[in-house]
């Protein structure tokens, strides 16, 4: 066979799906990553990049398609980097994410769950209530682009609509581009953030220069037309201010019994139906008793803390962001919950923990960022709660921390499963339940 060079074409069998959603083939034993190809397919590819340990290729043609291949709903799929799995059926997406979770747990953490939890799933499209859209005036094109970055380039994709944004905002990329083109500061608006609550919405415009009076009028009119309060952000997050009246943003959890207010730039889970299901799953897994003391680490606005407080004697929420802690306390008061307390702490530095860490909790809930909770996994051996529920947005860090918890001999991984917080993407959200060994 001729030497494989850039531009060479081959027919190959796709044997696996990589964590980034690309199909993986092998040529002379070397892995070749092919965007758009699915396991079980025979495809024609063209080599685009050669590396020492792997090659990359583009998909030229699908010669024998997988039964899991579907027609992407979005016209921009393949160019926009926001989604990478729209060509894969929803059930197959979940199966791939579950496989990744189990493989990471075994490969990184050397652990296996005793039971596999049924996947949590919600709507496959129209689910995203939070999004940050890039804005750029492109002189060569003579117009403004709005949307996400391209899959394989550092440029903004030229989007007319986005199928994963919540209903009513699918055409936001096109609408924002048309609006910003008419502003005097069209070259000084780098991004817009969307935040949608249960009964209100907000758009936060990052403005590098002050809008003039005409700009302000256009922004206000745009907000009225699309049904969203407009905010301006001239500096850091503390500079965000509404342009006129802005109704409070809030969402419900715990079957509507708890309402959580948030600001347009606060972290909230992007998928409202899945968040509701996730809170329910965490409550069911923890099984708090009325006499229990619960510790909720990385508590944010109280997404889990407040529902837990309705079932336990006392819940302590700990978070590193003072603003989120302040709003969590506000949410406790407005929901009439007086058995939840909140503290600010750097949860990556146990040496700095306050008095809240002295008492031993009966139950612990962890919801860390992508970096995971290595330090807390070590500390849990001292606290020795009877059960730990770990909500993860990165299966690799979850697997590492699971290895620490189980490897120390104090806990067993009782159950784990995936939650499809980001359908059409390769992002894997997971829940794991650890039981203290008798």
C-alpha positions in Angstrom: 0.0 0.0 0.0 1.3 3.5 -0.9 2.6 5.6 2.0 -0.2 7.5 3.7 0.3 11.3 3.2 -1.9 14.4 3.6 -4.6 14.4 0.9 -4.5 10.6 0.5 -7.8 8.8 0.4 -8.8 5.5 1.9 -11.8 3.3 2.5 -11.9 2.4 6.2 -14.1 0.8 8.8 -15.0 2.9 11.8 -14.5 0.9 14.9 -15.3 3.3 17.8 -16.5 6.8 18.8 -13.9 9.1 20.4 -14.8 11.2 23.4 -15.0 14.3 21.1 -17.6 12.6 18.9 -15.3 11.7 16.0 -15.2 8.2 14.5 -12.0 6.2 15.0 -10.6 4.0 12.3 -7.2 2.3 12.1 -4.8 2.2 9.2 -1.8 0.0 9.6 -2.5 0.0 13.4 -2.5 3.8 13.7 -5.7 5.6 14.9 -7.3 7.9 12.4 -10.0 10.3 13.8 -12.8 11.2 11.3 -15.3 13.9 12.1 -18.9 12.9 11.1 -18.2 9.1 11.0 -20.0 6.6 13.2 -19.0 3.2 14.6 -19.9 0.3 12.2 -19.7 2.4 9.1 -17.6 1.9 6.0 -16.5 5.3 4.8 -14.2 7.1 2.4 -11.8 9.5 4.1 -9.2 12.0 3.1 -6.2 12.5 5.4 -6.0 16.2 6.6 -3.3 16.0 9.3 -0.6 13.6 10.3 0.6 13.3 13.9 3.1 11.1 15.6 0.5 8.9 17.4 -2.6 9.6 15.4 -3.9 11.0 12.1 -6.9 13.2 11.3 -9.2 12.9 8.3 -12.3 14.4 6.8 -15.3 12.3 5.8 -15.6 12.2 2.0 -18.5 9.7 1.7 -20.5 7.2 3.7 -20.3 3.9 1.8 -22.3 1.8 4.4 -24.2 3.8 7.0 -24.8 2.9 10.6 -28.4 2.2 11.6 -28.0 4.8 14.2 -27.2 7.5 11.7 -29.9 10.2 11.5 -30.4 13.4 9.5 -29.1 16.4 11.5 -31.9 18.9 12.3 -29.6 21.9 12.1 -28.5 23.3 8.7 -25.2 24.5 10.3 -24.2 21.1 11.7 -20.7 20.2 10.7 -19.6 23.8 10.6 -20.8 25.1 14.0 -18.9 23.8 16.9 -21.8 23.9 19.3 -23.0 20.4 18.5 -21.1 17.3 17.4 -23.6 14.4 17.6 -26.7 15.5 15.7 -26.0 12.8 13.1 -26.3 10.1 15.9 -29.7 8.9 17.1 -30.6 10.0 20.7 -30.6 6.5 22.2 -27.2 5.9 20.6 -25.9 9.2 22.0 -26.9 8.1 25.5 -25.3 4.7 25.1 -22.0 6.3 24.0 -22.0 8.6 27.0 -22.8 5.7 29.3 -19.9 3.7 27.8 -17.5 6.6 28.3 -18.6 6.9 31.9 -18.0 3.2 32.6 -14.8 3.1 30.7 -13.4 6.2 32.6 -14.5 4.7 36.0 -12.7 1.5 35.3 -9.6 2.9 33.5 -8.9 5.9 35.7 -10.5 5.0 39.0 -10.2 1.2 38.9 -13.9 1.0 40.1 -17.1 -0.4 38.8 -20.6 0.6 40.0 -22.6 -2.2 41.7 -25.6 -1.0 39.8 -26.2 1.1 36.7 -28.8 3.9 37.0 -31.2 4.4 34.2 -30.1 7.5 32.1 -31.9 10.8 32.8 -33.1 12.4 29.6 -35.1 15.4 28.5 -36.0 17.1 25.2 -33.3 16.4 22.5 -33.7 20.0 21.1 -34.9 23.3 22.3 -33.5 22.8 25.8 -30.7 25.3 26.2 -31.8 28.2 28.5 -28.3 29.6 29.0 -25.9 30.4 26.1 -23.1 32.8 25.3 -23.1 33.9 21.7 -20.1 35.5 20.1 -20.6 38.6 18.0 -18.2 39.9 15.4 -18.3 42.4 12.6 -16.5 40.9 9.7 -15.2 43.6 7.4 -14.5 41.3 4.5 -18.2 40.2 4.5 -19.4 43.7 5.4 -21.8 42.3 8.1 -22.1 41.0 11.6 -22.0 37.4 12.5 -23.5 36.0 15.7 -23.3 32.4 17.1 -20.8 29.8 18.3 -17.3 29.1 17.0 -16.7 26.9 14.1 -15.9 23.3 14.8 -12.4 23.3 13.3 -11.5 27.0 13.2 -11.3 30.0 15.6 -13.9 31.9 13.6 -17.6 32.5 14.4 -19.9 30.2 12.4 -22.3 32.1 10.2 -25.6 31.0 11.9 -29.2 31.9 11.1 -30.7 29.8 13.9 -29.8 27.4 16.7 -31.9 24.3 17.2 -30.8 23.7 20.8 -31.8 27.1 22.2 -35.1 27.2 24.0 -38.3 27.8 22.1 -38.7 31.4 21.1 -35.0 32.0 20.8 -33.9 29.7 18.0 -33.4 32.6 15.6 -31.5 34.6 18.1 -28.2 34.4 16.1 -29.8 35.9 13.0 -31.8 38.5 15.1 -28.7 39.6 17.1 -26.6 40.0 13.9 -29.3 42.2 12.3 -29.6 44.3 15.5 -25.8 44.8 16.1 -25.2 45.8 12.4 -27.4 48.8 13.0 -25.5 50.0 16.1 -22.9 52.7 16.2 -20.7 50.3 18.3 -21.2 47.2 16.1 -17.5 46.5 16.3 -17.4 46.8 20.1 -20.0 44.2 21.1 -18.1 40.9 21.4 -20.7 38.7 23.0 -24.3 38.4 24.2 -25.4 36.1 27.0 -28.9 34.6 27.0 -30.6 33.6 30.3 -34.1 32.2 30.2 -36.2 31.7 33.4 -39.6 30.0 33.8 -41.5 33.2 33.0 -38.9 35.8 31.9 -35.7 36.1 29.9 -32.6 38.3 29.8 -30.0 39.3 27.2 -26.6 40.7 28.5 -24.7 42.7 25.9 -21.0 43.0 26.5 -20.2 46.6 25.4 -16.6 47.8 25.0 -17.8 51.3 24.3 -20.8 53.2 25.6 -23.9 52.9 23.3 -25.3 56.3 22.2 -28.9 57.3 22.5 -29.9 55.8 19.2 -28.2 52.5 20.2 -30.0 52.4 23.5 -33.3 52.9 21.7 -32.7 50.1 19.3 -31.5 47.8 22.2 -34.7 48.5 24.2 -36.9 47.9 21.2 -35.2 44.6 20.4 -35.7 43.5 24.0 -39.4 44.2 23.8 -39.7 42.5 20.4 -38.1 39.2 21.5 -39.5 39.2 25.0 -36.3 39.7 27.0 -35.0 42.3 29.4 -31.8 43.9 28.1 -28.7 44.3 30.3 -25.4 46.1 29.5 -22.0 44.9 30.7 -19.4 47.6 30.2 -16.8 45.8 32.4 -16.6 42.8 34.7 -19.6 40.9 36.0 -20.2 43.4 38.7 -20.9 46.0 36.0 -24.0 44.3 34.6 -27.0 46.6 34.8 -30.5 46.4 33.3 -31.5 48.8 30.6 -34.9 49.9 32.1 -37.2 47.6 33.9 -36.1 44.0 34.3 -38.4 41.3 36.0 -36.7 38.9 38.3 -35.4 35.6 36.9 -36.4 32.4 38.7 -36.9 28.7 38.1 -38.7 26.0 40.1 -37.5 22.7 41.4 -38.9 20.0 43.7 -42.2 19.8 41.8 -42.6 23.5 42.1 -42.2 23.7 45.8 -39.0 25.7 45.6 -38.3 28.7 43.5 -34.8 29.9 42.9 -34.0 33.4 41.8 -30.8 34.1 39.8 -29.2 36.9 38.0 -28.5 36.8 34.2 -24.9 36.0 34.7 -25.3 33.4 37.6 -24.5 29.8 36.9 -27.6 27.7 36.5 -27.9 24.4 34.7 -28.6 25.0 31.1 -31.3 22.3 30.7 -34.4 23.1 32.9 -36.2 19.8 32.5 -33.0 17.8 33.1 -32.2 19.9 36.1 -35.6 19.1 37.6 -35.0 15.4 37.0 -31.4 15.6 38.4 -32.6 17.2 41.6 -35.2 14.5 42.0 -32.6 11.8 41.3 -30.2 13.2 43.9 -32.9 13.4 46.6 -33.9 9.8 45.9 -30.3 8.6 46.0 -29.5 10.5 49.3 -32.7 9.4 51.0 -32.4 12.0 53.8 -34.2 11.3 57.1 -35.9 14.1 59.1 -33.0 13.9 61.7 -30.1 14.1 59.2 -27.5 16.8 58.9 -26.6 17.2 55.2 -23.6 18.9 53.6 -24.0 20.3 50.1 -20.7 21.3 48.6 -20.4 23.6 45.6 -24.0 24.5 46.4 -24.3 27.5 44.1 -27.7 29.2 44.4 -29.2 26.3 46.5 -30.3 24.1 43.7 -30.0 21.0 45.8 -29.7 22.6 49.2 -33.2 24.0 49.5 -35.0 20.8 48.4 -32.8 18.9 50.8 -33.7 21.2 53.6 -37.4 20.3 53.2 -36.5 16.7 54.1 -33.6 16.9 56.6 -33.1 18.5 60.0 -30.3 20.8 58.8 -28.5 21.4 55.6 -25.2 23.3 55.2 -24.4 24.7 51.8 -20.8 25.7 50.9 -19.7 27.7 47.8 -16.7 29.6 46.7 -18.5 32.5 45.1 -19.7 35.1 47.7 -22.4 36.4 45.3 -23.9 33.0 44.8 -23.9 32.4 48.6 -25.7 35.7 49.2 -28.4 34.8 46.7 -28.6 31.3 48.1 -29.4 32.9 51.5 -32.0 35.1 49.8 -33.6 32.1 48.1 -33.8 30.3 51.5 -35.6 33.3 53.0 -38.1 33.7 50.1 -38.9 30.0 50.3 -39.5 30.1 54.0 -36.6 27.7 54.7 -34.8 28.4 58.0 -32.9 25.1 58.5 -30.3 25.8 55.7 -27.2 27.8 56.3 -24.6 28.9 53.7 -20.9 29.6 53.9 -18.2 30.9 51.6 -15.1 28.7 51.3 -12.4 27.7 48.9 -13.4 24.0 48.6 -10.1 23.2 46.9 -8.2 24.2 50.1 -9.4 22.1 53.1 -6.9 23.9 55.3 -9.0 27.0 55.0 -12.3 25.5 56.0 -14.3 27.1 58.8 -16.3 25.9 61.7 -18.9 24.3 59.4 -16.4 21.6 58.6 -16.0 20.5 62.2 -19.3 18.7 62.5 -19.7 15.3 60.9 -22.5 15.2 58.3 -24.8 12.2 57.8 -25.0 12.8 54.1 -22.9 14.7 51.5 -23.8 16.0 48.1 -21.0 17.1 45.8 -21.5 19.1 42.6 -18.0 20.3 41.6 -16.8 22.0 38.5 -14.9 20.1 35.8 -11.8 20.0 38.0 -13.6 17.6 40.3 -13.2 17.3 44.1 -10.0 15.5 44.8 -9.3 17.3 48.1 -12.8 16.7 49.3 -12.7 13.0 48.4 -9.8 12.7 50.8 -11.6 14.7 53.5 -14.7 12.5 53.2 -12.7 9.7 54.9 -12.6 11.9 58.0 -16.3 13.0 57.9 -17.5 9.4 57.1 -21.1 10.3 56.0 -23.2 7.2 55.4 -23.8 8.2 51.8 -22.3 10.5 49.2 -24.0 11.6 46.0 -21.6 13.1 43.5 -23.0 15.1 40.5 -20.3 15.3 37.8 -19.8 17.4 34.7 -16.6 15.6 33.8 -16.4 11.7 33.9 -12.6 11.8 34.1 -12.5 13.8 37.3 -15.4 11.8 38.7 -13.5 8.6 38.0 -10.3 9.9 39.7 -12.3 10.9 42.8 -14.2 7.6 42.8 -10.9 5.9 42.9 -9.9 7.9 46.0 -13.1 7.2 47.8 -13.2 3.5 47.0 -9.5 2.9 47.2 -9.3 4.2 50.8 -11.6 1.3 51.8 -14.3 3.4 53.4 -16.8 3.5 50.6 -18.2 1.4 47.7 -19.5 2.8 44.5 -23.1 1.6 44.8 -24.5 3.1 41.6 -23.7 5.4 38.7 -25.4 6.7 35.6 -25.5 9.4 33.0 -27.7 12.4 32.7 -28.2 13.9 29.2 -27.8 17.6 30.2 -26.4 18.5 26.8 -28.1 16.4 24.0 -26.4 16.6 20.6 -23.0 17.2 22.2 -20.4 14.9 23.7 -20.6 16.5 27.1 -21.2 13.8 29.7 -23.0 14.7 33.0 -23.2 11.9 35.5 -24.4 11.0 39.0 -22.6 8.5 41.3 -23.8 7.1 44.7 -21.2 6.0 47.3 -22.2 4.0 50.3 -20.1 3.7 53.5 -18.8 0.2 54.0 -20.2 -1.5 57.1 
